[in-house]
Amino acid sequence: MASKDTVVLGAGVVGVATAWYLAEQGRRVTVIDRRALPAMETSFANAGMVAPGHSYTWASPQALGILWRSLRDDSQALRLKIRFDPDMWAWLWKFMLNCTIDRTQLNTARKLSLCLYSQDLLQRLTTTQKLQYDRISCGALYLYRDEISLARAREKMRILTNGGVRLDILNADEVLKYEPALTSARKQIAGAIYCPGDESGDARMFTLALMERCRESGVNFMMDAQVQSIEANANKVIAVHTNLGVVTGDDYVLALGSYSPHMARPLGYRLPVYPVKGYSITFPTDQSYQPPTIAGVDENNLVAWARFGNRLRFTATAEFSGYDTDHKPSDFAPMLRVAKLLFPDGADYEHPEYWAGLRPMTPEGTPILGKSRHKNLYFNTGHGHMGWTMACGTAKIVADIMNGCEPPINITGMTLR
Ligand SMILES: Cc1cc2nc3c(=O)[nH]c(=O)nc-3n(C[C@H](O)[C@H](O)[C@H](O)COP(=O)(O)OP(=O)(O)OC[C@H]3O[C@@H](n4cnc5c(N)ncnc54)[C@H](O)[C@@H]3O)c2cc1C
């Protein structure tokens, strides 16, 4: 069979991983992105956690209370402003339908299986391709500030342990043995859940390193190319129009993160992907500071941290504000307070790098993969708050589907709905 020309739209971590697995299967691949380099948008400065041990879906019975409180108090980790945005309200309605106990358990179990599969592929790729991305693979800590929330977390974690994840409950003293950098915050900590299998690493460094490997395998990167439209004829895509010209191929993969719905809508798709803004702040650190070594999340404040070589990053907030990625220093104040409280000597807090990105969220928390109604158009989008964790797995699944193979895990609920 002659090798097929395949066009991947989007060079985030998802698009580049997709290009890799397609090239590995012998396809000629072109990746198109509007930025000068891959991973300049949501994959740029995320929390960096590869965390099957935290693959709970956001839609849960508790989420309804959080949503309600966020309407009255914008200092919450979740920020929702009442405004006219039919897409946002349609999305929120579907999100609420997924907040039942049954849906939460089903969606989390599906997500977990995808995260575990993906982490396995990421580890293999890292080893075989010798990829460097400031990886730390010694687990992750999920911290709780009081006994009540720790007890609730212990209940909730069964859904993950039943799915094969090892999670250990630690008291405060045990937490300090794993992470001495938390010593001065001892009184603030009731305990933690430790997931030995979770890890962290810089998604952007990974994407750039994988781009180099893709290039060595013959993948063509067409950068600074804004996709303006996708042209289709009956049930087949025939071209992609960009500011640099028209690109054609045999098959096309849509991996534009939060922007996928914009490009899919003229073709008749209403992808349930909504941008949920998150913020990160990165500081320089070195041996003269006492940065944490294990990535983690302060579960009571929903602030995550991870160390990447000589950098320490904190991330937080889920904000519904459309496609706006602006930020101001006050947006980072709550997470900075948590950072300084947990790790007072963790980094040079005088030199912050601020960033905001848009999580391409689906109401269910699982991505949209595989076939569309156009016979040569495929989706790999909607990875939400765990696209770094799920990138390799979803890329391989989509490449397998395109080659007519059954995906190795069950992807029910992750196809076009
Ligand atoms: C604050 C925060 C913390 C996070 N933490 C984690 C974490 O700890 N672990 C985890 O697993 N995930 C995490 N995530 C989620 C993860 O970052 C995303 O799921 C992932 O980056 C999505 O990748 P993507 O390739 O789909 O999207 P993107 O990285 O946004 O890539 C889409 C690409 O499409 C391009 N593009 C868009 N429109 C066009 C167009 N019209 N023409 C040409 N190019 C276009 C963009 O330039 C971009 O390069 C976090 C996200 C945020 C915001």
The ligand as a Gaussian input file, in Angstrom:
#p B3LYP/6-31G(d) Opt

LIG

0 1
 C       -2.930000      25.736000      34.005000
 C       -2.913000      24.396000      33.311000
 C       -2.342000      23.313000      33.956000
 C       -2.342000      22.055000      33.350000
 N       -1.714000      21.021000      33.961000
 C       -1.666000      19.790000      33.378000
 C       -1.002000      18.710000      34.016000
 O       -0.421000      18.857000      35.079000
 N       -1.025000      17.505000      33.412000
 C       -1.677000      17.296000      32.228000
 O       -1.706000      16.166000      31.764000
 N       -2.270000      18.314000      31.570000
 C       -2.293000      19.559000      32.124000
 N       -2.921000      20.605000      31.506000
 C       -3.648000      20.336000      30.252000
 C       -2.738000      20.304000      29.040000
 O       -1.858000      21.393000      29.070000
 C       -3.609000      20.361000      27.779000
 O       -4.608000      19.372000      27.803000
 C       -2.757000      20.131000      26.531000
 O       -1.694000      21.045000      26.497000
 C       -3.608000      20.287000      25.267000
 O       -2.758000      20.066000      24.185000
 P       -3.250000      20.306000      22.697000
 O       -2.126000      19.931000      21.824000
 O       -4.586000      19.671000      22.516000
 O       -3.541000      21.886000      22.652000
 P       -2.473000      23.097000      22.392000
 O       -1.223000      22.870000      23.135000
 O       -3.213000      24.364000      22.666000
 O       -2.181000      22.952000      20.865000
 C       -3.071000      23.389000      19.867000
 C       -2.235000      23.999000      18.766000
 O       -3.103000      24.426000      17.723000
 C       -2.603000      25.620000      17.207000
 N       -3.711000      26.320000      16.580000
 C       -4.914000      26.654000      17.099000
 N       -5.687000      27.228000      16.185000
 C       -4.967000      27.281000      15.034000
 C       -5.229000      27.744000      13.713000
 N       -6.396000      28.282000      13.366000
 N       -4.263000      27.604000      12.791000
 C       -3.075000      27.031000      13.093000
 N       -2.770000      26.585000      14.313000
 C       -3.702000      26.705000      15.277000
 C       -2.015000      26.350000      18.396000
 O       -1.039000      27.287000      17.988000
 C       -1.461000      25.223000      19.237000
 O       -0.087000      25.022000      18.996000
 C       -2.934000      21.872000      32.079000
 C       -3.493000      22.985000      31.420000
 C       -3.470000      24.226000      32.021000
 C       -4.052000      25.411000      31.300000

